[in-house]
Amino acid sequence: MAHAKDLRTLTKSVFRDGVLAGEIVKMINDYWEQVKLKETSVVKIMNFCGTHEYASTHYGIRSVLPPGVELVAGPGCPVCITPSFYVEAAVKLAIEGVTVYTYGDSYKLPAVKAVDGCRSLSDARMMGHDVRVVYSFLDAARDAATHKKPSVFLAVGFETTCPAYASAISNNLVPPNLTLIMAGRLTPPAAKYSVERVGKVSGVIAPGHVSTITGAGVWRFLPEEYGVPAVVAGFEPLDVLIAIALILRQILEGEPRLEIEYSRTVTWEGNRKAKALLERYFEVVDAAWRGIGFIERSGLAFREEYSDLDAFRVYGIREPSREEWRHDLLPGCICGQVILGSAKPSDCKMFMKACTPGTPYGPCMVSTEGACSIWARMGGSGVVLEV
């Protein structure tokens, strides 16, 4: 049996092969020539996951697509859609003396409202407060168990990340002094929301990592309810190209369906153990998505019997209701439009001006999965649009 390292090397050599890429691009062009005669002059494909947007931009996939095939971003960046209120609460707790843990890509996530002059956890740390960047939730749990001070973890993430929280709890690895600001979100409801609001989405490249946990079956609603072709794809450049070809073939055949391209990892059922852990510790609730609004049954909250792990309950913080909450973006930021595929990062007047990776104004410029950050790091709008 091959070692994991050997398998990764094999995957990269196969899924970055230039000759294969050329064959797939030829297939895409052949399909497109037939589609545009039969159907439409423009096909808009949403690459839902932020990592798909990275692959598409980093490897110049847009540069080899026919002019009528358009790739647009989706809301698959967990940091981008984390409501400002969670950041504000974490900053407030840090100022009050609580040790706050966060991932690196949410460390600079800007809040709409500054708390004592701090708009991010990065600001709070610069002001001398105890904010610690960790690679994983387990790192935070181990560290909190060592110092034993009141601690909070900003638990951002989708279905891929949230099982790690549940697993640590299940294995009694979370010390009593550590609680979580639970900001977990579920992706299928957001995909449904996006398709309903954006309109004219011709196909969806569904997230491979998420589907490893949920199973591909959760995306059946796309072809069955909306008539939108869907392909669960991996994150190598050829994965994305194959997904585009499959979507075009479905459009040509007039038979929208769900296909698994990422079969080396994704099954129809997903990870049953991980899903059982999520169901054990969390309940599904209506939840806010930054720049979008409340999406029904799209969030995770601790069940009542595990309320001692909920930082909001422990510290008496009340989460805004649907009526109180507002689309929490700073004036001029169009991140909400970008993550719904209705605008490009370069459409924003502040892109690479007032808003850069070093000085992020909006949430889409913070994470490595944020569309604005990706476009900026790949050379700015000029390079992306020229190719």
C-alpha positions as CSV (number, residue, x, y, z in Angstrom):
1,M,0.0,0.0,0.0
2,A,1.4,3.4,-0.9
3,H,2.2,5.9,1.8
4,A,0.1,9.1,2.1
5,K,3.1,11.1,0.9
6,D,3.3,9.0,-2.2
7,L,-0.4,9.3,-2.9
8,R,-0.2,13.1,-2.6
9,T,2.7,13.2,-5.0
10,L,0.8,10.9,-7.4
11,T,-2.3,13.1,-7.2
12,K,-0.4,16.3,-8.0
13,S,1.5,14.7,-10.9
14,V,-1.8,13.5,-12.4
15,F,-4.1,16.4,-11.6
16,R,-1.6,19.0,-12.8
17,D,-0.5,17.3,-16.0
18,G,-0.3,19.7,-18.8
19,V,-1.2,17.2,-21.6
20,L,-4.3,16.0,-19.7
21,A,-5.3,19.6,-19.1
22,G,-5.0,20.4,-22.8
23,E,-7.3,17.4,-23.6
24,I,-9.9,18.5,-21.0
25,V,-9.8,22.1,-22.3
26,K,-10.4,20.9,-25.8
27,M,-13.4,18.9,-24.5
28,I,-14.7,22.0,-22.8
29,N,-14.5,24.0,-26.0
30,D,-16.2,21.3,-28.0
31,Y,-19.0,21.1,-25.5
32,W,-19.3,24.9,-25.4
33,E,-19.6,25.2,-29.2
34,Q,-22.6,22.9,-29.1
35,V,-24.1,24.4,-26.0
36,K,-24.0,28.0,-27.3
37,L,-25.8,26.9,-30.5
38,K,-28.5,25.1,-28.5
39,E,-28.9,26.9,-25.3
40,T,-27.4,30.3,-24.5
41,S,-24.6,32.7,-25.1
42,V,-23.4,32.7,-21.5
43,V,-23.0,30.0,-18.9
44,K,-22.4,31.0,-15.3
45,I,-20.8,28.4,-13.1
46,M,-20.5,29.0,-9.4
47,N,-17.4,27.5,-7.8
48,F,-18.9,27.4,-4.4
49,C,-15.8,26.8,-2.2
50,G,-13.1,29.4,-1.6
51,T,-10.5,26.8,-2.4
52,H,-12.1,26.3,-5.8
53,E,-11.8,30.0,-6.4
54,Y,-8.2,29.8,-5.3
55,A,-7.5,26.9,-7.8
56,S,-9.3,28.7,-10.6
57,T,-7.4,31.9,-10.1
58,H,-4.0,30.6,-9.1
59,Y,-3.8,28.2,-12.0
60,G,-5.3,30.6,-14.5
61,I,-8.2,28.4,-15.4
62,R,-10.3,31.4,-16.5
63,S,-7.6,32.0,-19.2
64,V,-8.3,28.8,-21.0
65,L,-12.1,28.8,-20.9
66,P,-14.3,30.0,-23.8
67,P,-15.5,33.6,-23.5
68,G,-19.0,32.5,-22.7
69,V,-18.1,30.3,-19.8
70,E,-18.0,32.4,-16.7
71,L,-16.7,31.2,-13.3
72,V,-18.1,33.2,-10.3
73,A,-17.3,32.9,-6.6
74,G,-19.7,31.5,-4.0
75,P,-20.2,31.9,-0.2
76,G,-17.9,29.0,0.6
77,C,-15.4,31.0,2.7
78,P,-16.2,30.5,6.4
79,V,-14.2,33.5,7.6
80,C,-15.8,35.8,5.0
81,I,-19.3,35.1,6.2
82,T,-18.6,35.1,10.0
83,P,-20.8,37.9,11.4
84,S,-19.1,40.9,12.9
85,F,-20.9,40.4,16.2
86,Y,-18.8,37.3,16.9
87,V,-15.6,39.2,16.4
88,E,-16.8,42.1,18.5
89,A,-17.7,39.6,21.3
90,A,-14.3,37.9,21.1
91,V,-12.5,41.3,21.3
92,K,-14.6,42.4,24.2
93,L,-13.8,39.2,26.1
94,A,-10.0,39.6,25.4
95,I,-10.2,43.2,26.7
96,E,-11.9,41.9,29.9
97,G,-9.0,39.5,30.5
98,V,-10.1,36.3,28.9
99,T,-7.6,34.4,26.8
100,V,-9.0,34.2,23.2
101,Y,-7.9,31.7,20.7
102,T,-8.4,32.0,16.9
103,Y,-7.2,30.6,13.6
104,G,-4.7,32.5,11.6
105,D,-7.2,33.5,8.9
106,S,-9.7,35.0,11.3
107,Y,-7.0,36.8,13.4
108,K,-7.3,40.0,11.3
109,L,-11.1,39.7,10.5
110,P,-12.4,43.2,10.9
111,A,-15.5,44.0,12.9
112,V,-17.9,46.7,11.9
113,K,-17.9,48.2,15.4
114,A,-14.6,48.9,17.2
115,V,-14.4,47.8,20.8
116,D,-12.2,50.2,22.8
117,G,-10.4,51.1,19.6
118,C,-10.0,47.5,18.5
119,R,-11.6,46.3,15.3
120,S,-10.0,42.9,15.2
121,L,-8.4,40.3,17.5
122,S,-5.1,41.4,15.9
123,D,-5.8,44.9,17.2
124,A,-6.6,43.5,20.6
125,R,-3.3,41.6,20.7
126,M,-1.4,44.7,19.7
127,M,-3.0,46.5,22.6
128,G,-1.5,43.9,25.0
129,H,-4.5,41.6,25.4
130,D,-4.1,37.8,25.5
131,V,-5.0,36.7,22.0
132,R,-3.4,33.5,20.7
133,V,-3.3,32.2,17.1
134,V,-3.5,28.4,16.9
135,Y,-3.4,25.9,14.1
136,S,-6.2,23.7,15.5
137,F,-8.8,23.5,18.2
138,L,-6.8,20.8,19.9
139,D,-3.8,23.2,20.2
140,A,-6.1,25.7,22.0
141,A,-7.5,23.0,24.3
142,R,-4.0,21.8,25.3
143,D,-2.8,25.3,25.9
144,A,-5.8,26.3,27.9
145,A,-5.4,23.2,30.1
146,T,-1.9,24.3,30.8
147,H,-2.5,27.9,32.0
148,K,-6.0,27.2,33.4
149,K,-7.2,30.8,32.9
150,P,-10.7,31.6,31.5
151,S,-10.4,31.0,27.8
152,V,-12.5,31.2,24.7
153,F,-12.1,29.8,21.2
154,L,-13.6,31.6,18.2
155,A,-15.0,28.5,16.5
156,V,-15.3,29.5,12.9
157,G,-16.0,26.9,10.2
158,F,-18.2,24.7,8.0
159,E,-19.0,21.0,8.2
160,T,-15.3,20.2,7.5
161,T,-14.1,22.0,10.7
162,C,-17.0,21.6,13.2
163,P,-16.5,17.8,13.7
164,A,-13.1,18.6,15.2
165,Y,-14.9,20.5,18.0
166,A,-17.3,17.7,18.6
167,S,-14.6,15.1,18.6
168,A,-12.5,16.9,21.1
169,I,-15.6,17.3,23.4
170,S,-16.5,13.6,22.9
171,N,-13.0,12.5,23.9
172,N,-12.9,14.8,27.0
173,L,-10.1,16.9,25.7
174,V,-11.7,20.3,26.4
175,P,-10.6,21.7,29.8
176,P,-13.4,23.3,32.0
177,N,-11.8,26.7,31.6
178,L,-12.3,26.7,27.8
179,T,-15.6,27.6,26.0
180,L,-16.5,28.3,22.4
181,I,-18.0,31.1,20.5
182,M,-19.8,28.8,18.1
183,A,-19.9,30.3,14.7
184,G,-20.2,27.0,12.7
185,R,-22.3,27.2,9.5
186,L,-23.8,24.7,7.1
187,T,-23.2,25.0,3.4
188,P,-26.1,23.4,1.5
189,P,-28.6,26.1,2.8
190,A,-26.3,28.8,1.6
191,A,-26.0,27.2,-1.8
192,K,-29.8,27.1,-2.0
193,Y,-30.0,30.7,-0.9
194,S,-27.4,31.7,-3.5
195,V,-29.1,29.9,-6.4
196,E,-32.4,31.5,-5.5
197,R,-31.1,35.0,-5.1
198,V,-28.4,35.2,-7.8
199,G,-30.4,33.6,-10.6
200,K,-29.1,32.4,-13.9
201,V,-26.6,30.0,-12.3
202,S,-26.0,27.4,-15.0
203,G,-24.1,25.0,-12.7
204,V,-22.5,24.6,-9.3
205,I,-19.1,23.1,-8.5
206,A,-19.9,21.7,-5.0
207,P,-17.2,21.7,-2.3
208,G,-15.2,18.5,-2.0
209,H,-13.9,18.9,1.6
210,V,-17.4,19.6,3.0
211,S,-18.8,16.7,1.0
212,T,-16.3,14.3,2.5
213,I,-18.1,14.9,5.8
214,T,-21.7,15.4,4.6
215,G,-21.7,13.0,1.6
216,A,-22.4,14.1,-1.9
217,G,-26.1,13.4,-1.5
218,V,-26.8,16.7,0.3
219,W,-26.4,18.5,-3.0
220,R,-29.2,16.6,-4.8
221,F,-31.5,19.5,-4.4
222,L,-29.6,21.5,-7.0
223,P,-30.6,19.4,-10.0
224,E,-33.8,18.0,-8.5
225,E,-35.4,21.3,-7.2
226,Y,-33.6,23.9,-9.4
227,G,-32.6,22.1,-12.5
228,V,-29.0,23.2,-11.9
229,P,-26.2,20.7,-12.8
230,A,-23.9,20.0,-9.9
231,V,-20.5,18.3,-9.6
232,V,-18.7,17.6,-6.4
233,A,-15.1,18.4,-7.3
234,G,-11.6,18.3,-5.8
235,F,-9.2,21.2,-5.7
236,E,-6.4,20.5,-8.1
237,P,-6.6,22.4,-11.4
238,L,-7.7,19.3,-13.4
239,D,-10.4,18.7,-10.8
240,V,-11.9,22.0,-11.6
241,L,-11.5,21.6,-15.4
242,I,-13.2,18.2,-15.3
243,A,-16.1,19.6,-13.2
244,I,-16.6,22.4,-15.8
245,A,-16.6,19.9,-18.6
246,L,-19.1,17.7,-16.8
247,I,-21.4,20.6,-16.2
248,L,-21.3,21.6,-19.8
249,R,-22.0,18.1,-20.9
250,Q,-25.1,18.0,-18.6
251,I,-26.3,21.3,-20.1
252,L,-25.8,20.0,-23.6
253,E,-27.7,16.8,-22.8
254,G,-30.5,18.7,-21.0
255,E,-30.3,16.3,-18.0
256,P,-29.2,18.2,-14.9
257,R,-27.9,15.8,-12.3
258,L,-25.4,15.4,-9.4
259,E,-22.0,13.8,-10.1
260,I,-19.0,13.1,-8.0
261,E,-15.7,14.0,-9.6
262,Y,-13.8,13.9,-6.3
263,S,-14.4,10.2,-6.0
264,R,-11.0,9.6,-4.4
265,T,-12.3,11.2,-1.2
266,V,-16.1,11.7,-1.4
267,T,-18.9,9.1,-1.1
268,W,-22.6,9.5,-1.3
269,E,-23.1,8.9,2.4
270,G,-20.1,10.8,3.8
271,N,-18.5,10.4,7.2
272,R,-21.2,8.8,9.3
273,K,-19.2,9.1,12.5
274,A,-18.5,12.8,12.1
275,K,-22.1,13.5,11.3
276,A,-23.2,11.6,14.3
277,L,-20.9,13.7,16.5
278,L,-22.3,16.9,15.1
279,E,-25.8,15.8,15.7
280,R,-25.0,14.7,19.3
281,Y,-23.6,18.1,20.4
282,F,-25.2,20.6,18.2
283,E,-28.7,21.6,17.0
284,V,-29.4,23.2,13.6
285,V,-30.6,26.8,13.9
286,D,-31.4,29.8,11.6
287,A,-28.2,31.8,11.4
288,A,-26.7,35.0,10.1
289,W,-24.2,35.1,7.3
290,R,-22.1,38.3,7.0
291,G,-23.1,40.4,4.0
292,I,-26.0,38.1,3.2
293,G,-28.5,37.9,6.1
294,F,-30.2,35.1,8.0
295,I,-30.4,31.8,6.2
296,E,-32.8,29.2,7.6
297,R,-31.3,26.2,9.3
298,S,-27.8,27.1,8.3
299,G,-26.1,27.3,11.7
300,L,-24.9,25.1,14.6
301,A,-25.6,25.9,18.2
302,F,-24.8,23.9,21.3
303,R,-27.6,21.7,22.6
304,E,-29.0,22.7,26.0
305,E,-27.2,19.9,27.8
306,Y,-23.8,21.2,26.6
307,S,-24.5,24.9,27.4
308,D,-21.5,25.0,29.7
309,L,-19.4,25.0,26.6
310,D,-21.2,27.9,25.0
311,A,-19.2,31.1,25.7
312,F,-22.2,33.3,25.0
313,R,-24.2,31.6,27.8
314,V,-21.2,31.4,30.2
315,Y,-20.4,35.1,29.8
316,G,-23.9,36.4,29.5
317,I,-23.6,37.6,25.9
318,R,-26.9,37.7,23.9
319,E,-26.8,37.1,20.2
320,P,-28.8,39.5,18.1
321,S,-32.1,38.3,16.9
322,R,-33.1,38.2,13.2
323,E,-35.0,41.5,13.7
324,E,-32.0,43.2,15.4
325,W,-29.3,41.9,13.1
326,R,-28.2,43.9,10.0
327,H,-26.0,43.0,7.1
328,D,-22.8,43.8,8.9
329,L,-20.4,45.3,6.3
330,L,-18.6,48.6,6.5
331,P,-19.8,51.3,4.1
332,G,-18.7,50.8,0.5
333,C,-17.8,47.1,1.0
334,I,-19.4,44.8,-1.6
335,C,-18.3,41.5,-0.1
336,G,-21.9,40.3,0.1
337,Q,-22.2,40.7,-3.6
338,V,-18.8,39.0,-4.3
339,I,-19.6,35.9,-2.3
340,L,-23.0,35.5,-4.0
341,G,-21.3,35.7,-7.4
342,S,-23.1,38.9,-8.5
343,A,-20.0,41.0,-8.5
344,K,-16.2,40.6,-9.0
345,P,-13.7,41.7,-6.4
346,S,-12.4,44.4,-8.9
347,D,-15.9,45.9,-9.0
348,C,-15.3,47.2,-5.6
349,K,-13.9,50.8,-5.6
350,M,-11.7,50.0,-2.6
351,F,-10.1,46.9,-4.0
352,M,-6.3,47.1,-3.8
353,K,-6.7,50.8,-2.7
354,A,-8.3,51.2,0.8
355,C,-8.6,47.4,1.0
356,T,-5.6,45.2,0.6
357,P,-4.4,41.9,2.2
358,G,-2.2,44.0,4.6
359,T,-5.0,46.4,5.5
360,P,-8.2,44.5,5.0
361,Y,-11.3,46.7,5.0
362,G,-13.8,43.9,4.3
363,P,-14.0,40.2,5.3
364,C,-13.3,38.9,1.8
365,M,-9.8,40.4,1.9
366,V,-8.8,38.5,5.0
367,S,-8.9,34.7,4.5
368,T,-6.9,32.8,2.0
369,E,-10.3,31.5,0.8
370,G,-11.7,35.0,0.4
371,A,-12.2,35.9,-3.3
372,C,-10.9,39.5,-2.8
373,S,-7.8,38.2,-1.1
374,I,-7.2,35.6,-3.8
375,W,-7.5,38.1,-6.6
376,A,-5.2,40.5,-4.7
377,R,-2.5,37.9,-4.0
378,M,-2.6,36.5,-7.6
379,G,-1.5,39.9,-8.9
380,G,-4.5,42.2,-8.6
381,S,-7.5,42.7,-10.8
382,G,-5.4,43.5,-13.9
383,V,-3.7,40.1,-14.1
384,V,-6.9,38.2,-13.3
385,L,-9.0,40.0,-15.8
386,E,-6.4,40.0,-18.5
387,V,-6.0,36.3,-18.5
